[in-house]
Amino acid sequence: MEHQSSPLVVTRRLYRRGGRISSRGRINGVSVNRQTLLELRPLLMDLTVQGQIRMLGCQAQQRRWLDGLGDLHHQQTLHQVAAAHKTWVQCRSALDRLRAERQDVQQRWQENAHMLTELQQAAMEDPQELATLKRNQDRLAHARRLQEGSWSVVQTIQEPLPDQAAALDLLGQAEGELQAMVAVDPTTLQPASTGPERGAGRGPGAADYGQQLESHPQALAELQERIAQAV
């Protein structure tokens, strides 16, 4: 240790005499008492003992020195303390794990409670209401396309142009148009009987469907708002 312009060397020698250990401290070769060494202790001076460097103020090393001087009873006590500390560490880890699990459960409970509140506000009594709302939204959003399709079916079946194909071909064309409409709105028309008679009742039905279809922006907006609550 540098002290002003000259080095300051602190040494301490340990002696074993019988069953006792004594020490003698020196500063720059001059013997000093124990109180002087204690005053230097916080400065963490290096101490040379048997060729090994030890920190004078290292509490862990001091405890190891003291423990090494204990008898068999002292060693047994150390083992008991070590076992108790190990048990404490395990219990502390288990406690931290339980606290984390409890926090996770509380977070999931809050999320489920929030979801329940939203469902109660939506007041969905019919489990199929969301699917029905989406079908109605598609029908209103494509009202113009469905109207054009329904009038095309009526014209194809009831009022064919002179240069159009035979009746069966017209029914096939009308059936294709109806299938395209059903892809957008499954409730367009109910299945009918097969054969030439299946087109007889579809002409008026398609006309009525086209008259009922109107693009209603307000109804579409209400449906979209209801779907947003239900999702």
Phi and psi in degrees as a GROMACS rama.xvg file:
@    title "Ramachandran Plot"
@    xaxis  label "Phi"
@    yaxis  label "Psi"
@TYPE xy
-81.9288  125.806  GLU-2
-119.71  106.239  HIS-3
56.6043  -116.38  GLN-4
-100.05  -8.88897  SER-5
-119.288  147.764  SER-6
-71.491  151.537  PRO-7
-121.372  115.25  LEU-8
-111.149  123.247  VAL-9
-112.995  126.834  VAL-10
-128.225  154.572  THR-11
-146.112  123.947  ARG-12
-107.735  137.081  ARG-13
-106.136  139.015  LEU-14
-128.158  138.319  TYR-15
-105.863  119.769  ARG-16
-124.883  102.578  ARG-17
67.488  -122.545  GLY-18
-98.0363  10.0259  GLY-19
-117.579  155.067  ARG-20
-121.747  126.189  ILE-21
-120.76  164.805  SER-22
-139.581  159.486  SER-23
-141.307  125.936  ARG-24
-105.573  149.272  GLY-25
-138.695  146.451  ARG-26
-122.148  113.623  ILE-27
53.9949  39.2504  ASN-28
84.5596  -5.94214  GLY-29
-97.6999  129.291  VAL-30
-65.5069  137.537  SER-31
-130.983  160.42  VAL-32
-83.9245  175.3  ASN-33
-65.9964  -36.208  ARG-34
-62.1632  -38.5319  GLN-35
-65.056  -40.1269  THR-36
-65.1008  -37.7001  LEU-37
-65.2252  -32.9965  LEU-38
-68.8689  -29.7732  GLU-39
-84.3164  -10.3297  LEU-40
-57.5114  -43.8198  ARG-41
-64.1083  -15.5649  PRO-42
-79.2316  -3.45183  LEU-43
56.9479  55.3532  LEU-44
-74.8507  147.582  MET-45
-77.6242  136.078  ASP-46
-119.565  128.673  LEU-47
-97.5513  117.03  THR-48
-132.879  115.043  VAL-49
53.8185  40.7222  GLN-50
80.7633  3.48527  GLY-51
-114.608  143.392  GLN-52
-91.9575  124.748  ILE-53
-123.226  148.201  ARG-54
-90.0356  122.255  MET-55
-61.8614  -33.732  LEU-56
-97.7119  12.825  GLY-57
-80.711  110.07  CYS-58
-66.8706  -37.034  GLN-59
-62.7573  -42.745  ALA-60
-66.3128  -37.8847  GLN-61
-62.6913  -39.6367  GLN-62
-65.2271  -39.0409  ARG-63
-65.0015  -38.8224  ARG-64
-62.2315  -45.888  TRP-65
-64.8809  -40.7015  LEU-66
-65.0056  -32.1668  ASP-67
-69.1542  -18.0096  GLY-68
-90.7413  -4.4973  LEU-69
-77.3633  161.854  GLY-70
-89.1307  -168.213  ASP-71
-62.6816  -41.3255  LEU-72
-61.6217  -39.3554  HIS-73
-64.6992  -40.7344  HIS-74
-64.5474  -39.8193  GLN-75
-63.4256  -39.2982  GLN-76
-63.7248  -38.8869  THR-77
-61.4792  -42.3742  LEU-78
-63.0946  -40.022  HIS-79
-64.0893  -41.9464  GLN-80
-65.0198  -41.2634  VAL-81
-63.1241  -41.4123  ALA-82
-65.4978  -40.7949  ALA-83
-64.9598  -39.0501  ALA-84
-65.5044  -39.8316  HIS-85
-62.1301  -43.2036  LYS-86
-62.8542  -40.3019  THR-87
-62.658  -42.244  TRP-88
-62.5125  -42.5181  VAL-89
-63.9345  -43.7215  GLN-90
-65.2218  -38.227  CYS-91
-65.6611  -39.9795  ARG-92
-64.1309  -42.2068  SER-93
-63.9601  -38.9255  ALA-94
-64.6794  -43.6497  LEU-95
-62.5695  -38.751  ASP-96
-65.6523  -42.3936  ARG-97
-65.2902  -37.6849  LEU-98
-64.3338  -41.3838  ARG-99
-64.4699  -42.0105  ALA-100
-64.5584  -39.7929  GLU-101
-63.8899  -41.5294  ARG-102
-63.7772  -38.638  GLN-103
-65.6351  -41.2037  ASP-104
-63.3581  -42.8174  VAL-105
-62.9416  -38.7796  GLN-106
-65.6638  -43.4388  GLN-107
-64.5544  -37.8112  ARG-108
-62.9876  -42.573  TRP-109
-63.4478  -40.812  GLN-110
-63.8327  -43.6692  GLU-111
-65.885  -38.2067  ASN-112
-64.5443  -39.5331  ALA-113
-65.0655  -41.2491  HIS-114
-64.8187  -40.3791  MET-115
-62.6996  -40.7807  LEU-116
-61.485  -42.3784  THR-117
-64.764  -40.2238  GLU-118
-66.5897  -39.181  LEU-119
-65.9398  -37.1993  GLN-120
-67.4269  -35.4311  GLN-121
-69.8243  -27.4607  ALA-122
54.2475  51.4833  ALA-123
-88.18  104.656  MET-124
-88.1388  -35.1568  GLU-125
-90.5766  121.028  ASP-126
-64.3521  -21.2253  PRO-127
-95.2139  9.51192  GLN-128
-63.7076  -39.5308  GLU-129
-63.2543  -43.1806  LEU-130
-64.4114  -39.8413  ALA-131
-64.9145  -41.4232  THR-132
-61.5541  -41.4911  LEU-133
-67.3132  -37.1919  LYS-134
-64.2748  -43.7159  ARG-135
-64.7389  -35.8931  ASN-136
-63.3543  -43.7861  GLN-137
-63.1802  -39.2098  ASP-138
-64.924  -43.8849  ARG-139
-70.7939  -36.1354  LEU-140
-68.8132  -26.9232  ALA-141
-112.772  30.3524  HIS-142
-59.654  -42.5831  ALA-143
-63.7881  -43.4379  ARG-144
-63.9421  -40.0478  ARG-145
-69.0453  -36.6115  LEU-146
-62.1779  -47.2725  GLN-147
-61.0151  -39.3894  GLU-148
-65.468  -40.8057  GLY-149
-66.4427  -41.7114  SER-150
-68.6016  -31.2343  TRP-151
-65.8403  -37.9278  SER-152
-64.4081  -44.035  VAL-153
-61.4675  -45.6902  VAL-154
-65.6766  -38.5972  GLN-155
-67.1411  -37.2305  THR-156
-87.2995  -46.1853  ILE-157
-93.4424  -32.5876  GLN-158
-130.412  65.2754  GLU-159
-69.3205  147.083  PRO-160
-73.7983  156.962  LEU-161
-58.5792  -33.2797  PRO-162
-92.2504  12.1632  ASP-163
-80.5524  167.418  GLN-164
-75.1226  -174.626  ALA-165
-67.5073  171.724  ALA-166
-61.6599  -43.4478  ALA-167
-63.7304  -37.9651  LEU-168
-65.706  -36.6623  ASP-169
-65.314  -39.0651  LEU-170
-64.5244  -39.2  LEU-171
-63.2273  -40.7584  GLY-172
-64.7023  -42.5915  GLN-173
-64.4943  -37.6795  ALA-174
-63.6175  -40.3316  GLU-175
-62.8071  -40.1474  GLY-176
-65.5926  -38.958  GLU-177
-65.5219  -38.7758  LEU-178
-62.8701  -38.5657  GLN-179
-64.4849  -36.9285  ALA-180
-69.2533  -39.1959  MET-181
-64.6831  -31.7802  VAL-182
-61.64  -29.8836  ALA-183
-87.4541  -44.0139  VAL-184
-132.817  101.176  ASP-185
-60.6015  -19.1557  PRO-186
-91.3112  14.7633  THR-187
-57.1124  -59.7071  THR-188
-141.114  146.618  LEU-189
-82.692  150.639  GLN-190
-57.3673  139.045  PRO-191
-114.662  175.965  ALA-192
-71.9181  157.189  SER-193
-85.3798  167.156  THR-194
96.9639  -177.089  GLY-195
-61.9674  -27.2909  PRO-196
-75.358  -12.2653  GLU-197
-70.2272  -22.8019  ARG-198
-86.0754  -11.6413  GLY-199
-66.6439  -39.7022  ALA-200
-91.9231  -7.73592  GLY-201
-84.703  -22.4786  ARG-202
-62.9389  -56.509  GLY-203
-62.3256  -38.0473  PRO-204
-62.8345  -42.4291  GLY-205
-65.3678  -37.5773  ALA-206
-64.7667  -44.4  ALA-207
-62.2574  -40.254  ASP-208
-61.837  -41.6039  TYR-209
-66.3208  -36.0953  GLY-210
-70.1057  -31.4004  GLN-211
-76.4462  -24.1909  GLN-212
-78.6409  120.785  LEU-213
-137.977  137.736  GLU-214
-73.6368  110.272  SER-215
-116.484  94.4274  HIS-216
-58.0936  -37.9466  PRO-217
-66.6905  -44.0308  GLN-218
-63.7551  -39.2786  ALA-219
-63.5032  -41.2748  LEU-220
-64.6672  -39.0854  ALA-221
-64.7639  -40.4791  GLU-222
-63.6344  -44.1517  LEU-223
-63.7954  -36.2563  GLN-224
-66.8053  -40.6056  GLU-225
-65.8359  -39.0142  ARG-226
-64.2521  -39.1654  ILE-227
-62.6301  -34.4038  ALA-228
-72.4555  -33.4012  GLN-229
-81.8373  -25.271  ALA-230
